[in-house]
Amino acid sequence: MTFDVDLLLKETVPDTQAHVRANRLVAAVASGDAGAAEMARVVLGEFHARSAEVAAFATLAARHPQQPVAGYFLDLARLVLDCEAPFLACAKALGLGERELAGERPPEGMRAFGSLMGWLAMRAGPAEAACVIRSDLLLWCGSCKALSEALNRLDPGLPEPVLEYVGLFATAPQRFVDGAHEVAAYGLARGESPAVVEHAVAQVEPVLAGFWAAALEPSPASC
């Protein structure tokens, strides 16, 4: 049986507007109740998330070495790696060097993202992984756009490298949003279940909501 990839992608489009409206960090920054300390927690969480993403994308490409799957996930890994310099500049501007980032665990609410990436890497089929990443990109970039706008209104403002880094993700890279179609079609044609894909995509929004909310909580002691 052939499943309609267009219908699957339509059914798995996340409600980005609702996600952004519920983003506790964006609301706190907009009201002036959050700033550098909270963004430092975001950077700490993202340091570990970036490593998890690169490992997951490389593993997915190795597990599914055929095109278009391998190329899609290797390009995603390159996207993350290409942002390393502005990311480290952002971290440095917030008082965090690579040693500090590597030596401290992120707040608990941020750790679920790494688990999600690990599960994708080892278990997900191409359609499942591509639709999850598409949802992640749309939700993450939607929040970054709102966060960027709120951060730029802070007085006193945060260092320019912080604003520049967050601004990089104000728009989801269209080639990856669109590229999920071909990868999902490949997976469905080889027997992936749309119901399984939809269930996987449903996990993304609460994981990201927890990530952002954890920035408002005190960072736990290093382990």
N, C-alpha and C positions, 0 to 999 in steps of 0.2 A: 504494500500500500504506500502511495506517495503522499506525503504531507505538504501542505502549503506553507512555504517558508515565509511568505509575506504576511500571512495570517499570524504565524508564530511571532514574528517580529512586532507586529501590531499589538498582540496580546501581552508582550513583555516590555513595552515602553513604560518606564517608570514615571510616576507622578512627581516630576522634579519640582514643580511649584509647591506642592504640599510638603515635600521633603525640606525645601528651603524655609518655608514658613515655620516649620517645627524645629529648625536648627537653633539650639539653645546658645551656641557660641555666637552665631551671627546676631542674635537678639541682644546678647550681652555686650558685644562690641558696639552695636548700634546705639545702645543706651549709655555707653561710656563706662560700663561695669566690667569690662575685660580689655586687655591690651597685651603688653609685652610678655607677662608671665604666662598667660594662656597660650599665646602663640608659640612660646618656647616649648610648651607641652605638645602642641601640634607638631612641631618640628621633630621632637624626640620620637613621637609616634610614627611620623612619616619616615624617619631614618630606618626604622625597623620594617615598616611597610614596603619601602622601596626594595630592600633586600629580598623580602618575600616575593615581591612581584617579579623581579628579574629571575629568581630561581624557578618560580612557577612557569613563567613564559618559556624559559629555556627547556624545562622538563616537558611541557606540552608539545613543543616543537620536536623534541627527541621521541616522544611517544607517538606522535603523528607526523612523520617526516614527509608526508605527501603535500603537494601544493593543492589548494591555496593555504592549507592549515599552517604548515611550518613557517612560511613566509610571514603570515599575519602575526604570529606570536613572536617570532624573532624581531620583527619591526617594532612590536610593542616593547620588547626588552631594550631595544636601542633608544626608543623614546625616553624611557626612564633613565637610562645611562647618560643620554645627552643633556639631561637636566641636572646632572650632578654638580656642575660648577655653580650655577645660580642657587641651588639648594644649599651648598656649603657656605656660600656667601651670606645667605639668609640666616643660617644657623650661627655663623660667626657674629653677625650683627646683633644677635640675641644672647651672645655670651656662651655659645656652645661650640666647642671644637669637636673634631672627630673622636677623640679619646673620651670626652664626656658623653657623646651620643652613644658610642659603643658600650660604654661601661654602665649605663643605667637602663633599666627596663622601663617601658612606657607605662602610663596608667592602665589599670586593668581593662577598662572599657575599650581600649585601643587594640588589645591583643587578639581580639576575635578576628580582625582583618587578616592577620598572619595565618590563622587557622583556616580561614576561608581560602586563601591562596594555596595553602598546602593541600587542602582537599581537592581543589581544582587540578593542581599539578598531577596528583596521583590517581584521581578517580574519574574526572570529567571527560566526556567525549567532546569532539570539536564543536558541535552545535551548542552544547551545554556551556562550555567555557566561553565561547564567543559571545553568547547572549548575556552571560553574567558580566563579562568585561564591558560590553556595551552599556549595560545598566549602570555599572560602576562609574564609567566615564561620564555619563550624562548627569548622574546624581552628584558626583564629586565636583565636576566643573560648574554645575549650577550653584552649588554652595560656595565655591571659590569666587564666582562672580559677585554674589551677594556679600561675601566676606571682604573682598577687595574694595567694593564700594564703601562698606562700613569702615574699614581700616583707613581709607583715604580721607575720611571725615573726622578722624580722631584729632584732638588737640590737647596736648602736644602729640604730634604724629610719631609713628614708628620709623626706624631707619629705612632708607630707600631700598636696600636689598630685600627687606621683608616684603615691602609693597610690590616690588618687581617680581619676586618669586610667586607670590599668590596670584598676581595678575597674569602670569603665564598660563594659568589653568582656568581663566575666565570663560573660555570657549572650548568645548569638547573638540578634539581633532577629528574633523569630518571623515578623513580617510579611514579611521578605525571604526567610527560609527557605521559608515556605509559598508566597510569591508567585512563586518560581521555577517552580512547577508550571504556572501559567497561561502564563508566557512560554515555557517548554519545549514545552508543548502547541502553542502557536502556531507555533514553529519546526518541530516535527516535522510538523505538518499541511502545511507548505509545503516539505517535501522534505529537511529536514536529516537527516543520517545519524546514527543512534545510535552507531555505531562511532566516528565522528569525535568525537562528544560525549564518549564514554568515554575516548578517547585524550587529549583536551584536559584532562579532569578529572584524569587520572593525573599531569599535570605539576604540579599544585598542591602536593601534599604535599612533594615534594623541594625545591621553591622555598622554601616556608615553613620547612622544616627548616634549609635553608642560611641563611635570614635570621636565625633565632634563634641558630644556632651562631656566626655572624659577630660577634655581640655579645661573644663571649669572646676575640676576636682584637684585637690593637692596631689602632687606626684608622690607615689609610694617610695619607700626607702629602696635603695639599690639592692639587688639580690646577687 
